[in-house]
Amino acid sequence: MSFKHAVVWVDHQEAHVIHFNAEEKMNKIIKSNSKHPHLHHKAGSSGSGHAGADESYLHEIISAVSDAQEILIVGPGSAKLELVRHASKHDHKVADKIVAVETVDHPTDAQLLAYAKKYFVPVDIMLGDAQITH
């Protein structure tokens, strides 16, 4: 089945990817292999205190949404921006499909889907493709 929309909720440890259309949805959870959940800068130490992005994790997320026509990326921290930068650097076709990046805390998958459907209604109307109703 082909889905027009995808929403990705992402942090540094896992991503929730939901592909959906007006009638159906498909969920996928992708986990990071990173052993460094959060690093913080300590006074007097060198470096930024941040671990580098897990490139294989970001690539797996981008691959998971490559079939979508429109992608909404959400999350609580900087991982969503790292994902956008990764897409821009490594997969321009997917980067061009990203319609927005929003800050969203930690919703359930049902809340995430409802948020994405509500987001895409005006986008679809503007593009002349009003398929989703909430």
N, C-alpha and C positions, 0 to 999 in steps of 0.2 A: 504494500500500500504506500502511496506517495502522500506525504503531508506537506502542506504549504508553509506552516509556521513551526518554529522551534523556539523554546525558551530554555535558557541555561542559567541555573543558579549555581554559582561557583565560589568556593573559598580555596584555601591552599591544601585542603585535605580531601575534598570530594566535590564532585559536580553532579547535579541532578539535571538531566536533559529530558525535556518532554517535547515530543513532536505531536502536533495535533491539527485537526481540522474541525469543522462544525459538528461532526458526528463521532469521531474516534480520537483516541490518544495512544501514545506509546511512550512509556517511561524507561529510562536507563540511568543507572548510577555508576559513575566512574570514580575510582579511588586513586589518589596519588600514591606513588611509591616512596615519596620523600620521608625521611626519618626525622626531619626538622620541622615540627609543626609551626613554631613561632620562635624567632630569635629577637631579642631586644638589645638595643645598644646600652652598654654599661659605661658609666663615666670612667674616663681614663683609658678606655680600650680603643684600639684602632679599628677601622672598618665601619660600615654602616649599621651592622647588627642585623642585617637581613640576609636570609639565605637566597640564593639565586632561584629563579623559577624552575620548576620541574618540567623541562622541555617535552619529555615523552608524555607526561600527563596532559599538558596543554595541547599537544598534537593529537592525542586520543580524543579530546573534547572536540577539537576542530573537525576531525574525521567523522565524529558522531553526528554533526549538524550539516555536513557538506551537501546533503540532498535537499535541505530546506530552501525555500525561496526567500523567506524573511526570518531573521534571527533577532531575538531580544536577549540581551545578556544582563543578568542581575546578580547581586551578591552584596555581602556586608563590608568587604574591605578592598584591598588593592588587587586581588586575584583577577577580578573582572577586567581591570585595565591591562594586566599582564596578558590575559587571554586575547584581548583586542590587538595589542601590540604584536603578539605571536602570529595572529591571523594576518595582520598587515605585512609582516615580514616573510611569512612562509606560505601563505595561501590567499592570494589577492581575490580569488573568486569568492571565497567564504567571507573575507573581510568586507567585500562590497555588499553582501547580503545582510550585514549587521545594521539594523535600523535604529537601535538605541542601546544605551548602557544606563542602568538605573541602580540606585542603592536600595537594597531590600535586605532586611535582617535575616531571620531563619524561619521561613514559612514551611508549612507542610507541603507535600506535593499537590494536594487539592487546592490549597491557598495559592500556590505558585501558578497553577493552571488557570484559576479564576483571575488572577492578576494579569496574566498574559492575554487571556481572552478579552478582558476589558481594555487592555492596552491596544490590541490589534483592531478592535471595532472601528475607531476613527481612522486608523491607517488604511484599512481595507476600503472604507467609504471614500476616502480621499483618492485612492487608486482605482475606484470604480469596481471594486470586487467585494461587495458586502456579503460575505458568506458566514461569518461568525456572529452568533447572537449570544448574549450573556443572560 
